[in-house]
Amino acid sequence: MKIRLATRKSALAQIQTNLIINKLRQRFDISCEKIFVQSYGDRNLDTFDKINMTGVFTKELENALLSSNADAAVHSFKDLPVNIDNRFDIVATPIRDDPRDVFLTYKDVNFYDLKEGSRIGTSSRRRIIQLNNIKKGIEFIPIRGNIHTRINKIKELNLDGIIISAAAIKRLDLWEYNLTYFDCEEVIPAAGQGIICVEILKYSEYRQILTEIDDNIVHQEADIEKDILKRLGGGCSSPIGVYCKINHNNIKIIAMIEKDGVIRKYSVNGQITDRDLLIDEII
């Protein structure tokens, strides 16, 4: 048996797809083929955030499923739109790495010691809003591209550093840089940050096999974060952060949303059996 996995072409996407392939090979005697797809977001990095379009990094991969050019698609969970087309299912979320955001720099300095006027590269309003609340006087410079492109922008644009995800640091083995990690309660991550997921057509013949590599705890965390994102108005222009941590029977949820220049943060703790009540407390 062979499963064809649709994936983007970036180094990070390739590594994430390889992690899924390794999971499948460890569990089954199965071969996998990567089907390379260029997403709308990859083709239009400078313009996609200026139009009202969702799924800029996922839609073409879904089209590969619809056209039978691939059997499953591998995504970063945070790239998925709030509402997934009902022809598809997220069948597995096998991996969640460190969900935190990170300041990366060539210089021998951490984020908290940066001087006023320092130039930081990021296009994420969620990150900018929260980091502005921590450190005043920072100039944020919009940058896009894959991780290595963004790292190169540090020298090209004379930046003091950039903000990326801790999961990308680990997966791309970027330990040679000076890194400042932000606690999830200080800079609340994007919903699903650090999670790799597998998407299939709803009636795919590969459902049972792919379900076998799912991590139920990660799947619950992903669903809760996406649910809160949806209820807070995910997909609107307001920056939103959501993070859920399940530990045995305990659950902690933190969230933030910025509206009219005001940051609102929420934090709830409780038993996993009270999941819906805890979500309602935030909403």
PyMOL commands that set and color helices and strands:
alter all, ss='L'
color gray80, all
select helices_A, chain A and resi 11-27+40-43+48-50+59-66+77-79+111-113+125-134+147-156+166-172+207-211+216-231+272-282
alter helices_A, ss='H'
color red, helices_A
select strands_A, chain A and resi 2-7+31-36+72-76+88-96+101-105+119-121+139-141+161-165+178-181+195-201+240-247+250-259+262-271
alter strands_A, ss='S'
color yellow, strands_A
deselect
rebuild
show_as cartoon
